[in-house]
Amino acid sequence: MIKHHPDQDLLFAHAKGELSLSMAIAISAHCALCEACKTAVAQYTQEAADLAFNQHEIDDTTADNIDISANDISLMQSALPDELQTMLAQILCQPELATAPSNEPILVSVKNQHYSVPSVFRQHLDRPWQQLGKVSRMRFTLNEMNTRASLLHIEALGEIPQHTHKGNELTLLLAGEFSDINGNYVPGDFIMLDGHTKHAPKTLKGCLCYIVLDAPLHFTKGLSKLLNPIGELIY
């Protein structure tokens, strides 16, 4: 059973469309695995829609008191720069989608292992896997300054060397299992950590995670500490 969930502020911000893309992907993927959070986001989305609709009604009431003729509207449209008029015309002539995008889970393959993951990842799986020992990573292209989002695969009996964090680390377990000093995790667990935590995740059977980092890891034990000087290049 899932024990670790996004807090309610994150769910509400997601419903209002206020999160960065990397975090919105995480919340959407978690909700695909967690019925309770999916229900909460649906409720928050309805509340946000109701609020926007009520504001729209107020705006309409105000607009009713303003006398704008059809000719005035036509004049305002014709006053747009030519390039904006062309863009608007192109948007309006686009054909409607024949079918809605599929929400069915998709398959991810790595190291001869096949995993079913939420459909929110569909448009981000276009990068090669980078491999180091039992750990493989697919870095997403999201263009979010210092924030890095990736799929991380750890083979059976693999582990990440003991480390802490210079910033924040989100781990969403998508498949398999892993454990650290804080406990055992199952698919759907949404784990937020910062520099107050030191851990060494390891897995017996293998796992696939979605990871979001806004700063490098800081390795604290063994030969892995040699990686710290180049942390900015590899996180």
N, C-alpha and C positions, 0 to 999 in steps of 0.2 A: 504494500500500500504506500502511496506517495505521502511523504511526511514533510517535505520542504516545498513551500509555495511562494510566489511573489507576494509582497505585502499589498494591502488594499489600495494604497496610494499609487503603486505602479499599475495595478489593474485599471484604476480609474483614469490615469493619464493615458494608458493605452486606448481605452474606449474613446477618449477625446482626441486621439491622434496626435498626442504631444511628445511621444517618445522618439528617440533616434531610430534609424532603420535597424541597426544591430540589436537593440533592445526590443523593438517591436517584433522582430523575427522570433526572439526568445520567448516572449509572452504568447505569441500566436502558436508556437510549437508546443509550449507547455499546456495551453488550453486544449490543443488537439489530443493531449494525453490525460488531461485532468478535467473531469466533468464538472466538478465544483467551481473551479476557476472559470471555465467556459460559461457557466450559468451566471457567475458574478459579472463577467465582462458584458454579457448580453444585457443584463439589467442596467449596468452603468451606461451602456450605449443607448439604451432606450431613454434613460434619464437625460443624457446629453442631447438627444434628438428632441425630446419634449421641450427642454429649455430653449433650444435653438428655434423650434417652431413657435413657441410663445413670443420670442423676441421678433420673429418674422411677422407675426400678427400685429404686434405693436408698430413695427415699421410700415406695414401695409396701411394701418389706420392713419398714421402720419401722412403717408403718401396720398391718401384719399383727399386730404385737405390741400393738396398742391395741384394746381391746374396746369397740366402738361398735355399738350395736344399731340396727336400722332405726327403732325408735321414737325413739332419741336424735336421728337425722338428721332425722326429721320434726319433732321439737320445735325443732331449730335453724333449720329452714326457716321454721317458723311464727313464729319470733322476729324475722324480718326486718321492717323497717318496711313499712307497707302499700304505699307507693309503689314500693319495691324488689320486692315480691312481684308487683305489677301489671306492672312493667317486665319481670321475668323471664317472666311468663306471655305477654306480648306477643312477646318474642323467640322463645319456644318454639313459638308458633303461626304464625310466619312461613312462607310456602310456600317450598319449595326452588326454586332457580333452574332454569328450564326449559333454558337453554343457558348454557354458560360464556362469559365475555366474550371477544370476538374479539381475537386477537393480530396480526391483519393490519395492515399499515401503513395510514396514513390520509393524505388529501390536504390540503395547506395551500395556499391561493391568496393571492397578494399582488402588486400591480402587474402584473396579467395574467400572472404566472408561477405555475406549479403545481408543488408539490414533494411527494414521498412521504416521510413521516416516521414514526418508530416509534410504535406504538400507545400507549405510555406517555403521550403528550401528549393523548390523546383527550378527557379531561375538563377540560382547561385552555385550550381554544381558544375561549373564550366572550367575549373582550375585543376591542374594536376596535383596528385598527392606528393608531398615531400616526406621522405622516410628517414628515420634515424633509429636503428635497432628495432625494438618492438613498438615504437611510437610512429604514427603517420599523421600528417596534418594537411588539410586542404584550406588554404587561406581564402577568404571571400574578398571580393573587390567592392567595398562600400564607400570609400572616400570619406572617412569620418575623422580626419586629422590623426590624432594619436591612438584612437580606438581601433583595435584589431579583432575581427571576428573570424572564427575558423571551425571546421569540423575536426575533431581530434579522435583518432582511433588508437587504442592500446590493445595489443595482442594478449592472449591468455598468459598469465604469470608475469605480465609486464608492470612497470610502475614509473611514475614521475619522481625524480630525486627530490628529497626534502627541500622545501622552499617556503618563503613567505612572499608578500606582495608589496611592491612599491606603490600600487594603486588599488583598484578594485578588480576582482575576478568573478565573473559569472560562469557557472558550469551548469548546463542543463543536460542531464543524462537521458539519452535517446534510446539506447538499447544496451543490454548486458548489465553488468554490475561493477561497482568498485567500492573501496572502503578507504578510510583514512582515520586519523586520530579521533575524529568526531563521530564516526559510526559507519554504517553500511547504507548504500544508496541503491535505489531502484529506478527504472525508467519513469521519467516525469519529474523526478526530484530537481528542484530549482535552487541552486546553492550560491549564495552571495558571500564573498570573503574579502577581507582587506588586510592591511599590514599587521593586524593583531593576531592573525592566525598563521601557524607554522604547521605544514602537513606534508605527507608523502603519499599521494593517492596510488593505490595498487589494485590490480584485478586478478582474480583467479581464472575466470572464464573469458575475459575480454570485454571491451565496452566501446561504445561510440558516443561522443559527447559533442555538444555545441558550446564553444568557449568564446567569451567576450572579455578582452583585457584592455585597460586604458593606460597601462604602464608595464614595464618588464617584470618578470619574476626575479626574486633574489634567492639564489640557491645558498643553502646554509650548512651543507654537510658533504664531505668527501671531495672527489675530483670534480664533481659538478660545479663547485665554487669557481673553477677556472673559467666558466662561461659568463660569470657576472660582468667582466669588463666589456663584453660584446652583447650584453643583454638588449640594448636598444636595437640591435640588428636582427635578433632572432625571435623576439616575442611576437 
